């Protein structure tokens, strides 16, 4: 009896251990999530684990970073090489073909061991953003039916817009008025002198002005997990890696759109405002989040074979250089 009381006393004296926070990618999919959404999330999360789970916190700061795109280092499975994995995103998604006129693309199209040299392929990886190739790779591996694979994000944003309110596999929605869910994509416009938001993007798409606009999309892998009011995204070519981003949600589950950087509002490039003296401007989450692509497809393509060669994308000329 005395021994039992002693143990109880020691337990009371020990400091409370903090509860282990759940990893968004390790939580089982929520009830009712479609098979397509599960496949998209599982594919994106699998790649994030490979790259040692780097992430941007809710304050817009890079909190951790593992290997990067051009490194000859192994990924977390101790088998794949970082830069060769990026080659796979390009080649296996079918997005390398439209880049054929750019130096190094034809070399990357060759399987490892068949290239004359690797240096020209690695130079191609460094010089050309691969975030849209990553998205296209995820959608291909997840067998999302009818997805517009492209080395430019704006092409599948436009496809979602043109397909209308019942569009498939994605429809375009306003991130200020619709809740993001796993399998969706959230996109921002890049390198513009002012913030357009959803209304400005819709205007540009309707008038045909969007053209080859630079943009960037990331995949929603979790939303409001355990009521934490956090949106979890995974994107490629973020800090030259596959990175998770955390954004804040309001009480209803809508995205709390970060205010534009002062430089965006004033018309100056964003880079000029972020400095040691202006830390408040160094927030990687403060982007022009103009598009929410809502996943409408519910069943993956039944004939998908992950080991079979992928069909090439339509032969549409893309002006060089391609930007995202």
C-alpha positions in Angstrom: 0.0 0.0 0.0 2.8 2.4 0.9 4.5 1.6 -2.4 1.4 2.4 -4.3 1.1 5.8 -2.5 4.7 6.5 -3.3 4.2 5.9 -7.0 1.1 8.2 -6.9 3.2 10.9 -5.3 6.0 10.7 -7.8 3.4 10.8 -10.6 2.1 14.1 -9.2 5.6 15.6 -9.0 6.5 14.7 -12.6 6.0 17.5 -15.2 3.2 17.0 -17.6 4.4 15.8 -21.0 3.1 17.7 -24.0 0.7 15.7 -26.2 2.2 14.7 -29.5 0.6 16.7 -32.3 -0.9 14.7 -35.1 0.7 14.9 -38.5 -1.8 16.0 -41.1 -0.6 13.5 -43.6 -0.8 10.6 -41.1 -4.4 11.1 -40.0 -6.8 8.6 -41.7 -9.1 10.2 -44.4 -12.3 11.6 -43.0 -15.6 9.8 -43.5 -17.3 10.5 -46.8 -14.2 11.6 -48.7 -14.3 10.4 -52.3 -11.9 7.8 -53.6 -10.4 10.4 -56.0 -9.8 12.8 -53.2 -8.2 10.0 -51.1 -5.9 9.1 -54.0 -4.8 12.8 -54.5 -4.1 13.3 -50.8 -2.3 10.0 -50.4 -0.1 10.8 -53.5 0.8 14.3 -52.4 1.5 13.2 -48.8 3.7 10.4 -49.9 5.9 12.8 -51.8 6.0 15.2 -48.9 7.3 12.4 -46.6 10.0 11.5 -49.2 11.3 15.1 -49.0 11.7 14.9 -45.2 8.4 16.8 -44.5 9.6 20.4 -44.8 6.9 23.0 -44.0 6.0 26.7 -43.9 4.3 27.6 -40.6 1.1 29.7 -40.1 3.2 32.8 -39.8 4.6 32.3 -43.4 8.1 31.3 -42.3 10.0 28.2 -43.5 10.2 26.1 -40.4 12.2 23.2 -41.8 13.8 22.2 -45.1 15.5 19.0 -46.1 17.1 18.3 -49.5 16.4 20.5 -52.6 15.8 19.9 -56.3 19.3 19.8 -57.7 21.0 17.8 -54.9 22.5 14.4 -55.4 21.2 13.4 -52.0 18.9 10.5 -51.2 15.3 11.1 -50.2 13.7 9.6 -47.1 13.4 6.2 -48.6 17.2 6.1 -49.0 16.9 5.0 -52.6 15.6 7.9 -54.7 17.9 10.8 -55.5 16.4 14.3 -55.2 17.1 15.7 -58.6 16.2 12.4 -60.3 12.8 12.4 -58.6 12.1 15.9 -60.0 13.0 14.5 -63.5 10.3 11.9 -62.8 7.7 14.5 -62.1 8.4 16.0 -65.5 8.7 12.9 -67.5 6.0 10.7 -65.9 3.4 13.4 -66.0 3.8 14.0 -69.7 4.6 17.7 -69.2 8.2 17.4 -70.6 7.1 17.2 -74.2 5.9 20.8 -74.5 9.3 21.9 -73.1 11.3 20.2 -75.8 12.7 23.4 -77.3 14.3 24.4 -74.0 17.9 23.3 -73.4 18.2 20.1 -71.4 14.6 19.0 -71.8 15.4 16.3 -74.3 18.1 15.0 -72.0 15.7 14.7 -69.1 13.3 12.8 -71.4 15.8 10.0 -71.5 15.8 7.4 -68.7 18.7 7.4 -66.3 21.7 5.8 -67.8 20.8 6.7 -71.4 21.7 10.3 -71.2 24.9 11.6 -72.8 25.5 13.7 -69.6 23.4 14.4 -66.5 24.6 18.0 -66.2 22.3 19.5 -68.9 19.3 17.8 -67.4 20.1 19.1 -64.0 20.5 22.6 -65.4 17.0 22.3 -67.0 15.6 21.4 -63.5 17.2 24.5 -61.9 16.2 26.9 -64.7 12.6 25.8 -65.1 10.0 25.8 -62.3 8.5 22.4 -61.8 5.6 23.1 -59.5 3.0 22.5 -62.3 4.8 19.4 -63.4 4.5 18.2 -59.8 0.7 18.9 -59.7 0.3 17.1 -63.0 2.3 14.1 -61.7 0.1 13.9 -58.6 -3.0 14.0 -60.7 -1.7 11.4 -63.0 -0.6 9.0 -60.2 -4.0 9.5 -58.5 -5.7 8.7 -61.8 -7.9 11.9 -61.7 -10.0 11.5 -64.9 -9.8 14.3 -67.5 -7.2 16.5 -65.7 -5.5 19.0 -67.9 -1.8 18.1 -67.5 0.4 21.1 -68.2 3.7 22.7 -67.3 1.7 25.8 -66.5 -0.8 26.1 -63.6 -2.9 28.7 -65.5 -3.9 26.0 -68.0 -5.8 23.9 -65.5 -7.1 27.0 -63.7 -8.5 28.0 -67.1 -9.9 24.5 -67.8 -11.8 24.6 -64.5 -13.2 28.1 -65.4 -14.3 27.0 -68.8 -16.0 23.9 -67.6 -18.5 25.9 -65.6 -20.2 25.3 -62.2 -20.5 21.6 -62.8 -17.1 21.2 -64.3 -15.0 18.1 -63.9 -12.6 17.1 -62.6 -12.3 20.5 -61.0 -14.4 23.6 -61.0 -13.2 27.1 -60.2 -14.5 28.7 -57.0 -13.8 31.8 -54.9 -11.6 31.0 -51.9 -13.2 33.8 -49.9 -16.7 32.2 -50.1 -16.2 28.4 -50.4 -14.5 26.0 -47.9 -11.5 24.1 -49.1 -11.5 20.3 -48.7 -8.9 17.5 -49.1 -8.2 16.9 -52.8 -8.9 20.6 -53.8 -6.3 23.0 -55.0 -5.6 26.5 -53.8 -3.8 28.8 -56.3 -2.2 32.3 -56.2 -1.2 34.7 -59.0 2.5 35.5 -59.1 4.6 38.5 -60.1 1.8 41.0 -60.6 2.0 44.6 -59.5 -1.3 44.5 -57.7 -3.6 42.0 -56.0 -6.5 40.8 -58.2 -8.2 38.2 -56.1 -10.9 36.0 -57.5 -13.0 38.7 -59.1 -10.0 40.0 -61.1 -9.0 36.6 -62.2 -12.5 35.8 -63.4 -12.5 39.1 -65.4 -9.1 38.2 -67.0 -10.2 34.7 -67.8 -13.5 35.9 -69.3 -11.7 38.4 -71.6 -8.9 36.1 -72.6 -6.3 38.3 -70.9 -5.0 35.7 -68.6 -2.9 34.1 -71.3 0.3 32.6 -69.8 0.0 34.3 -66.5 2.3 33.2 -63.8 0.6 31.3 -61.0 1.1 28.6 -58.5 -1.2 25.9 -57.1 -0.9 23.6 -54.1 -3.0 20.5 -53.0 -5.2 20.6 -50.0 -4.4 17.5 -47.9 -6.3 18.4 -44.7 -8.6 21.1 -43.5 -9.5 22.1 -39.9 -8.0 18.8 -38.5 -9.3 18.3 -35.0 -10.8 21.8 -35.1 -7.3 23.4 -35.3 -8.5 26.1 -37.8 -5.6 25.3 -40.1 -5.5 24.4 -43.8 -2.7 22.1 -44.9 -1.4 22.3 -48.4 1.4 20.4 -50.3 3.1 21.9 -53.3 6.2 21.2 -55.4 9.0 23.6 -56.2 8.3 25.5 -53.0 11.7 26.5 -51.6 13.0 24.0 -54.3 11.4 21.1 -52.5 8.0 19.5 -51.9 6.7 21.5 -49.0 3.7 21.6 -46.7 2.1 25.0 -46.1 -0.1 25.9 -43.2 -2.8 28.6 -43.7 -5.3 29.9 -41.2 -9.0 29.2 -41.4 -11.8 31.2 -39.7 -14.4 29.7 -37.4 -16.6 28.6 -40.3 -13.8 26.8 -42.1 -13.2 29.5 -44.7 -9.7 30.6 -45.6 -8.5 33.7 -43.8 -7.1 35.4 -46.8 -3.8 37.0 -45.8 -3.5 40.7 -46.6 -1.4 41.6 -49.6 2.2 42.6 -49.0 2.7 46.4 -48.9 4.8 46.1 -52.0 2.0 44.4 -53.9 -0.4 47.2 -53.0 2.0 49.9 -53.9 2.9 48.4 -57.3 6.5 47.5 -56.4 8.0 44.0 -56.7 7.4 42.1 -53.4 11.1 41.3 -53.1 11.9 45.0 -52.4 9.9 45.1 -49.2 11.1 42.0 -47.4 14.2 42.9 -45.5 15.7 42.6 -42.0 14.2 45.9 -41.2 10.7 44.9 -42.5 10.2 41.5 -41.2 6.4 41.8 -41.3 6.7 41.8 -45.1 8.6 38.5 -45.1 5.5 36.2 -45.0 5.4 33.5 -47.6 1.7 33.0 -47.0 0.8 36.6 -48.0 0.0 35.8 -51.6 -2.8 36.7 -54.1 -4.9 33.6 -53.4 -7.3 34.0 -56.3 -8.5 30.5 -57.1 -9.9 27.5 -55.3 -10.2 24.5 -57.5 -12.9 22.3 -56.1 -12.5 18.6 -56.9 -15.7 17.2 -58.4 -14.5 13.9 -59.8 -15.2 11.1 -57.3 -13.9 7.9 -58.9 -10.3 7.5 -60.2 -9.9 6.2 -63.8 -10.4 2.4 -63.4 -7.9 1.4 -66.1 -5.0 3.4 -64.6 -1.8 1.4 -64.4 1.0 3.1 -62.4 3.7 1.2 -64.2 2.5 1.7 -67.8 3.9 4.6 -70.0 1.8 7.7 -69.8 0.3 9.1 -73.0 1.8 12.4 -74.2 -0.2 15.6 -73.7 -1.8 17.3 -76.7 0.7 18.9 -79.0 0.1 22.5 -78.2 2.9 25.0 -78.8 4.0 26.7 -75.6 6.2 29.8 -76.0 9.6 29.6 -74.5 10.6 30.3 -71.8 7.6 28.8 -69.9 6.8 30.5 -66.6 4.5 29.4 -63.8 
